[in-house]
Amino acid sequence: KMHKEDKAILEEICLTRNLSKNTARNYKQSIKGYTESQGLTLKKLLEEAEAEEEKAIRLKNRTLKKRIITFQNYLLNEKGLSKNTIRKQVTAIKTIYRHYEIEIPNIPKFNEKHMKDYEPIYYDDLPSKELIQQALKLCKPNMRAVTLFIVSSGCSREETLGLSIQDFITATEEYHNSTNIHDVLEELKHQDNIVPIFKLKRKKTSKHYYTFCSPEAVDAIIYYLESRTDLLTPEKKLFKFNKSYFQKKFIEINEMLGGHKKGAYGIFRSHMLRKFHASNLARGENGLTVEEIDSLQGRSKNKVHNSYFLDDPQELRKKYIANIDKVLINYDSKEISFESPEVHELRMEAERLKEENKRIKNEIDDAVSKRINEVFSEYGIDDILKKHGL
């Protein structure tokens, strides 16, 4: 548990530097490891560094240098962390000292030879369609919906859990004429070709981008939303669970699938589903380009490209639909009639006009028959015909 004074220091740094939740979480973890390795609170460690500065002790002789080196070794030997994690945590501690205008001594380059590194992930390491199919059989409606959404949209955990019900209403607005979620679901249920356009902002890069999900994911989301017992309002989360539940469920499902791992992590997890999305959409002669996939996943272009080249969501969706079979898990793309919302609306309008014409014709036929019967009755034509044996 973090010391009260250290918590206040962290809050002040987060506020002043406007840190994201993820960065704040890394700082908290770094402070916890640093104070554990030194046996002092962060406040005491900062006071110690300030006191040595005021005494004008030469940088190379300051205790701070020894403390950072000790911290690096602690993370490597005691915690067994990877080199990327060690770098992140040591950088966070250095940033905290700099935040309080404390000069950092020159730290000798750390020998990375014996440090753990992430194993590279290859295409064969990704979960297969068959594995995802098995996973879906183990999923409740909430995890089924979120799995199919990530597989077909490539959204990260942050953006997925940040979606609201209003985002879903807006993304599917070409396919319905409602603002109430229950009316929206009722309209969408009768369509099998919905490819929504989600307009999102990537938290990690602050990039605004478009992405899509499959009709299969839409159907799963509809089923999930209809199964929820809470009051569905626009501001509510589309996927009603937090990060810890999200991670816990993926770990549980991965264990039920046999506990397959790549390195330290399970194969069935959101990050691997995101890689499945990118790798599969790129396959084949007519697959999406790296730039198009980066665009769908919210990865930043360079500043020049970002300024001059804007993504056209309609054109991007056409190419996505042409490759959608690569991110469908149980559905067959041949059985889905993909047409633009405009064409769909024209077809539906033609059906409505056809029914209307049929109704009007029946009404005219009924009116004509009724009038003929009235004339026959009025002039006694039936009696005349009978009299002449007709």
C-alpha positions as CSV (number, residue, x, y, z in Angstrom):
1,K,0.0,0.0,0.0
2,M,1.3,3.4,-1.0
3,H,2.3,5.8,1.9
4,K,-0.1,8.7,2.3
5,E,2.5,11.4,1.5
6,D,3.8,9.4,-1.5
7,K,0.2,9.2,-2.8
8,A,-0.1,13.0,-2.5
9,I,3.2,13.4,-4.5
10,L,1.9,11.1,-7.3
11,E,-1.4,13.0,-7.5
12,E,0.4,16.3,-7.8
13,I,2.7,15.0,-10.6
14,C,-0.3,13.5,-12.5
15,L,-2.2,16.8,-12.2
16,T,0.7,19.0,-13.2
17,R,1.9,16.9,-16.1
18,N,-1.7,15.9,-17.2
19,L,-0.8,12.2,-17.3
20,S,-3.1,9.6,-18.8
21,K,-4.5,6.8,-16.7
22,N,-2.1,4.3,-18.1
23,T,1.0,6.5,-17.5
24,A,-0.2,7.3,-14.0
25,R,-0.6,3.5,-13.4
26,N,3.0,3.0,-14.5
27,Y,4.3,5.8,-12.2
28,K,2.4,4.2,-9.3
29,Q,3.9,0.8,-10.0
30,S,7.4,2.4,-10.4
31,I,7.1,4.3,-7.1
32,K,6.0,1.1,-5.3
33,G,9.0,-0.8,-6.6
34,Y,11.5,2.0,-6.0
35,T,10.4,2.6,-2.4
36,E,10.4,-1.2,-1.7
37,S,13.9,-1.5,-3.1
38,Q,15.2,1.4,-1.0
39,G,13.3,0.8,2.2
40,L,12.2,4.5,2.4
41,T,9.2,6.6,1.3
42,L,9.4,8.6,-1.9
43,K,9.1,11.8,0.2
44,K,12.2,10.8,2.2
45,L,14.1,9.9,-1.0
46,L,13.3,13.3,-2.6
47,E,14.4,15.1,0.6
48,E,17.6,13.2,0.7
49,A,18.4,14.1,-2.9
50,E,17.6,17.8,-2.3
51,A,19.8,17.9,0.8
52,E,22.8,16.4,-1.1
53,E,22.3,19.1,-3.8
54,E,22.3,21.8,-1.2
55,K,25.5,20.4,0.2
56,A,27.0,20.6,-3.3
57,I,28.1,17.0,-3.3
58,R,29.6,16.0,-6.6
59,L,27.0,14.2,-8.9
60,K,29.1,11.1,-9.2
61,N,29.3,10.7,-5.4
62,R,25.6,11.3,-4.7
63,T,23.4,8.6,-3.1
64,L,20.9,9.0,-5.8
65,K,23.2,7.4,-8.3
66,K,23.6,4.3,-6.1
67,R,19.8,4.2,-5.5
68,I,18.9,4.2,-9.2
69,I,21.5,1.5,-9.9
70,T,20.2,-0.6,-7.0
71,F,16.6,-0.1,-8.3
72,Q,17.6,-1.4,-11.8
73,N,19.2,-4.5,-10.3
74,Y,16.2,-5.1,-8.0
75,L,13.8,-5.0,-11.0
76,L,16.0,-7.4,-12.9
77,N,17.1,-9.9,-10.2
78,E,14.3,-9.7,-7.7
79,K,11.3,-9.1,-10.0
80,G,12.6,-10.7,-13.2
81,L,11.1,-8.0,-15.4
82,S,11.7,-7.5,-19.1
83,K,14.1,-4.9,-20.3
84,N,11.2,-2.7,-21.7
85,T,9.5,-2.7,-18.3
86,I,12.7,-2.0,-16.5
87,R,13.4,1.0,-18.8
88,K,9.9,2.3,-18.3
89,Q,10.0,2.2,-14.5
90,V,13.5,3.6,-14.2
91,T,12.5,6.4,-16.6
92,A,9.5,7.2,-14.5
93,I,11.6,7.5,-11.3
94,K,14.1,9.8,-13.1
95,T,11.2,11.9,-14.4
96,I,9.8,12.3,-10.8
97,Y,13.2,13.6,-9.6
98,R,13.4,16.0,-12.6
99,H,9.9,17.1,-11.9
100,Y,11.2,18.5,-8.5
101,E,14.2,20.0,-10.4
102,I,16.7,17.5,-9.0
103,E,19.6,16.8,-11.2
104,I,20.1,13.2,-12.3
105,P,23.7,11.8,-12.1
106,N,25.1,10.0,-15.1
107,I,24.0,6.3,-14.7
108,P,26.3,3.7,-16.3
109,K,24.7,1.9,-19.3
110,F,22.9,-1.2,-18.0
111,N,24.1,-4.5,-19.3
112,E,21.1,-5.9,-21.2
113,K,22.7,-9.2,-22.2
114,H,21.0,-11.1,-19.3
115,M,17.8,-9.2,-19.3
116,K,14.5,-10.8,-20.4
117,D,13.2,-9.6,-23.7
118,Y,9.8,-10.1,-25.4
119,E,9.7,-13.1,-27.7
120,P,8.8,-12.0,-31.2
121,I,5.3,-13.0,-32.3
122,Y,4.9,-14.7,-35.7
123,Y,1.7,-15.4,-37.7
124,D,1.6,-19.0,-36.5
125,D,1.6,-17.8,-32.9
126,L,-1.7,-16.0,-33.4
127,P,-5.0,-17.6,-32.3
128,S,-6.5,-19.5,-35.3
129,K,-10.2,-19.1,-36.4
130,E,-10.8,-22.6,-34.9
131,L,-9.4,-21.5,-31.5
132,I,-11.5,-18.4,-31.5
133,Q,-14.6,-20.5,-32.4
134,Q,-13.9,-22.7,-29.4
135,A,-13.4,-19.7,-27.2
136,L,-16.8,-18.2,-28.4
137,K,-18.5,-21.4,-27.3
138,L,-17.2,-20.8,-23.7
139,C,-18.2,-17.1,-23.7
140,K,-21.2,-15.5,-22.1
141,P,-22.9,-12.8,-24.3
142,N,-20.7,-10.0,-23.0
143,M,-17.4,-11.7,-23.8
144,R,-18.8,-13.1,-27.0
145,A,-19.7,-9.6,-28.2
146,V,-16.4,-8.0,-27.1
147,T,-14.3,-10.8,-28.7
148,L,-16.1,-10.5,-32.1
149,F,-15.9,-6.7,-31.9
150,I,-12.1,-6.7,-31.3
151,V,-11.4,-9.4,-33.9
152,S,-13.3,-7.5,-36.6
153,S,-12.5,-3.9,-35.7
154,G,-8.9,-4.2,-34.4
155,C,-9.7,-1.8,-31.5
156,S,-7.4,-1.8,-28.5
157,R,-8.7,-2.5,-25.0
158,E,-8.7,1.2,-24.2
159,E,-10.9,2.2,-27.1
160,T,-13.1,-0.9,-26.8
161,L,-14.0,-0.4,-23.1
162,G,-14.4,3.4,-23.7
163,L,-17.2,2.9,-26.2
164,S,-20.7,4.2,-25.2
165,I,-24.1,3.0,-26.3
166,Q,-24.4,6.4,-28.2
167,D,-21.2,5.5,-30.1
168,F,-23.0,2.3,-31.3
169,I,-26.1,4.3,-32.2
170,T,-24.1,6.8,-34.2
171,A,-21.9,4.1,-35.9
172,T,-25.0,2.3,-37.2
173,E,-27.1,5.4,-38.1
174,E,-27.1,4.6,-41.8
175,Y,-29.1,1.5,-41.0
176,H,-31.8,2.9,-38.8
177,N,-34.0,6.0,-38.2
178,S,-34.0,6.1,-34.4
179,T,-32.3,7.7,-31.4
180,N,-33.7,5.4,-28.8
181,I,-31.5,2.3,-28.3
182,H,-34.4,-0.1,-28.0
183,D,-35.9,1.1,-31.3
184,V,-32.4,1.0,-32.9
185,L,-32.0,-2.7,-31.8
186,E,-35.4,-3.5,-33.2
187,E,-34.6,-2.1,-36.6
188,L,-31.1,-3.6,-36.7
189,K,-32.3,-7.1,-35.8
190,H,-33.9,-7.5,-39.2
191,Q,-30.8,-6.7,-41.2
192,D,-27.9,-9.1,-41.8
193,N,-25.4,-6.9,-43.6
194,I,-24.5,-4.1,-41.1
195,V,-21.0,-2.8,-41.2
196,P,-21.0,0.2,-38.8
197,I,-18.5,3.2,-39.1
198,F,-17.1,4.0,-35.7
199,K,-15.4,7.4,-35.4
200,L,-12.9,7.1,-32.5
201,K,-10.0,8.8,-30.9
202,R,-7.0,6.6,-29.9
203,K,-6.0,7.5,-26.3
204,K,-2.4,6.4,-26.8
205,T,-1.7,8.7,-29.8
206,S,-4.6,11.2,-29.6
207,K,-5.3,10.2,-33.3
208,H,-8.9,10.5,-34.6
209,Y,-9.7,7.5,-36.9
210,Y,-12.4,5.4,-38.4
211,T,-12.9,1.7,-38.0
212,F,-15.6,-0.9,-38.8
213,C,-16.8,-4.2,-37.3
214,S,-18.5,-7.2,-38.9
215,P,-22.2,-8.0,-39.1
216,E,-21.3,-11.0,-36.9
217,A,-20.1,-8.6,-34.2
218,V,-23.2,-6.4,-34.6
219,D,-25.5,-9.4,-34.1
220,A,-23.5,-10.4,-30.9
221,I,-23.7,-6.8,-29.6
222,I,-27.4,-6.7,-30.2
223,Y,-27.9,-10.0,-28.4
224,Y,-25.7,-8.8,-25.5
225,L,-27.5,-5.4,-25.1
226,E,-30.9,-7.1,-25.1
227,S,-29.7,-9.5,-22.4
228,R,-28.6,-6.7,-20.1
229,T,-30.9,-5.9,-17.2
230,D,-29.7,-2.3,-16.5
231,L,-31.4,0.7,-18.0
232,L,-29.8,1.3,-21.4
233,T,-29.1,5.0,-21.9
234,P,-26.8,6.7,-24.5
235,E,-24.1,7.6,-22.0
236,K,-23.8,4.0,-20.6
237,K,-20.8,1.8,-21.6
238,L,-21.4,-0.4,-24.6
239,F,-19.5,-3.1,-22.9
240,K,-20.4,-3.0,-19.2
241,F,-17.2,-4.1,-17.5
242,N,-13.9,-2.7,-16.3
243,K,-10.3,-3.5,-17.2
244,S,-9.7,-6.0,-14.4
245,Y,-12.8,-8.0,-15.3
246,F,-11.8,-7.8,-19.0
247,Q,-8.3,-9.2,-18.3
248,K,-9.6,-11.8,-15.8
249,K,-12.1,-13.2,-18.3
250,F,-9.6,-13.5,-21.1
251,I,-7.2,-15.3,-18.8
252,E,-10.0,-17.7,-17.6
253,I,-11.0,-18.5,-21.2
254,N,-7.4,-19.0,-22.3
255,E,-7.0,-21.5,-19.4
256,M,-10.1,-23.3,-20.4
257,L,-8.7,-23.6,-24.0
258,G,-5.6,-25.3,-22.6
259,G,-3.5,-22.4,-21.3
260,H,-1.7,-21.8,-24.6
261,K,1.0,-19.1,-24.2
262,K,3.4,-17.1,-26.2
263,G,6.1,-16.0,-23.8
264,A,4.6,-14.9,-20.5
265,Y,1.1,-14.2,-21.9
266,G,-1.9,-16.3,-23.1
267,I,-2.6,-16.6,-26.8
268,F,-6.3,-15.7,-26.3
269,R,-6.1,-12.1,-25.2
270,S,-7.2,-8.8,-26.6
271,H,-3.8,-7.8,-27.9
272,M,-3.5,-11.0,-29.9
273,L,-7.0,-10.6,-31.4
274,R,-5.9,-7.1,-32.5
275,K,-2.9,-8.7,-34.2
276,F,-5.2,-11.4,-35.7
277,H,-7.2,-8.5,-37.3
278,A,-4.2,-6.7,-38.7
279,S,-2.4,-9.9,-40.0
280,N,-5.5,-11.4,-41.6
281,L,-6.7,-8.3,-43.4
282,A,-3.3,-7.9,-45.0
283,R,-3.3,-11.4,-46.4
284,G,-3.8,-12.1,-50.1
285,E,-3.2,-10.1,-53.3
286,N,-6.2,-7.8,-52.6
287,G,-5.6,-7.5,-48.9
288,L,-5.5,-4.1,-47.2
289,T,-2.2,-2.2,-47.2
290,V,-0.1,-1.6,-44.1
291,E,-1.2,2.1,-44.2
292,E,-4.9,1.1,-44.4
293,I,-4.6,-1.3,-41.5
294,D,-2.7,1.3,-39.5
295,S,-5.6,3.7,-40.2
296,L,-8.2,1.2,-39.0
297,Q,-6.2,0.6,-35.8
298,G,-5.6,4.3,-35.0
299,R,-1.8,4.2,-35.5
300,S,-0.4,7.6,-36.3
301,K,0.8,8.7,-39.7
302,N,3.7,11.0,-39.9
303,K,2.8,14.7,-39.5
304,V,3.0,15.4,-43.3
305,H,0.7,12.5,-44.2
306,N,-1.7,13.5,-41.4
307,S,-2.0,17.0,-42.7
308,Y,-2.5,16.2,-46.4
309,F,-4.0,12.8,-46.6
310,L,-7.4,12.2,-44.9
311,D,-9.0,8.8,-44.8
312,D,-12.3,8.4,-46.7
313,P,-14.4,6.1,-44.5
314,Q,-16.7,5.0,-47.3
315,E,-13.8,4.0,-49.6
316,L,-12.0,2.3,-46.7
317,R,-15.2,0.4,-45.8
318,K,-15.6,-0.9,-49.4
319,K,-12.1,-2.4,-49.2
320,Y,-12.8,-3.7,-45.7
321,I,-16.0,-5.4,-46.9
322,A,-14.1,-7.0,-49.8
323,N,-11.8,-8.6,-47.2
324,I,-14.3,-9.2,-44.4
325,D,-14.3,-13.0,-44.7
326,K,-10.8,-12.9,-43.2
327,V,-12.2,-11.6,-39.9
328,L,-15.4,-13.5,-39.8
329,I,-15.3,-16.4,-37.3
330,N,-18.6,-18.3,-37.7
331,Y,-20.4,-16.4,-40.4
332,D,-19.9,-17.1,-44.1
333,S,-19.4,-13.9,-46.2
334,K,-21.0,-15.6,-49.2
335,E,-24.3,-15.8,-47.3
336,I,-24.3,-12.0,-46.5
337,S,-25.5,-9.6,-49.2
338,F,-23.3,-6.6,-48.7
339,E,-24.9,-3.5,-50.2
340,S,-24.4,0.2,-49.3
341,P,-27.0,1.7,-46.9
342,E,-28.1,3.8,-49.9
343,V,-28.8,0.8,-52.1
344,H,-30.4,-1.0,-49.1
345,E,-32.7,1.9,-48.5
346,L,-33.7,2.1,-52.2
347,R,-34.4,-1.6,-52.2
348,M,-36.5,-1.3,-49.0
349,E,-38.4,1.7,-50.6
350,A,-39.1,-0.4,-53.7
351,E,-40.5,-3.2,-51.5
352,R,-42.7,-0.7,-49.7
353,L,-43.9,0.8,-53.0
354,K,-44.6,-2.6,-54.3
355,E,-46.7,-3.5,-51.2
356,E,-48.5,-0.1,-51.4
357,N,-49.4,-0.6,-55.1
358,K,-50.7,-4.1,-54.3
359,R,-52.9,-2.6,-51.5
360,I,-54.2,0.2,-53.7
361,K,-55.0,-2.3,-56.5
362,N,-56.9,-4.5,-54.1
363,E,-58.8,-1.5,-52.8
364,I,-59.7,-0.4,-56.3
365,D,-60.8,-4.0,-57.2
366,D,-63.0,-4.1,-54.1
367,A,-64.5,-0.7,-54.8
368,V,-65.3,-1.6,-58.5
369,S,-66.8,-4.9,-57.5
370,K,-68.9,-3.2,-54.8
371,R,-70.2,-0.6,-57.2
372,I,-71.1,-3.2,-59.9
373,N,-73.1,-5.1,-57.2
374,E,-74.8,-1.9,-56.2
375,V,-75.8,-1.1,-59.9
376,F,-77.0,-4.6,-60.4
377,S,-79.1,-4.4,-57.3
378,E,-80.4,-0.8,-58.1
379,Y,-81.7,-1.7,-61.6
380,G,-82.7,-5.3,-60.8
381,I,-80.3,-6.6,-63.4
382,D,-80.0,-9.9,-61.6
383,D,-83.8,-10.4,-61.9
384,I,-83.7,-9.5,-65.6
385,L,-80.9,-12.0,-66.3
386,K,-82.7,-14.8,-64.4
387,K,-85.9,-14.0,-66.3
388,H,-84.0,-14.6,-69.6
389,G,-82.2,-17.7,-68.2
390,L,-78.9,-15.9,-68.1
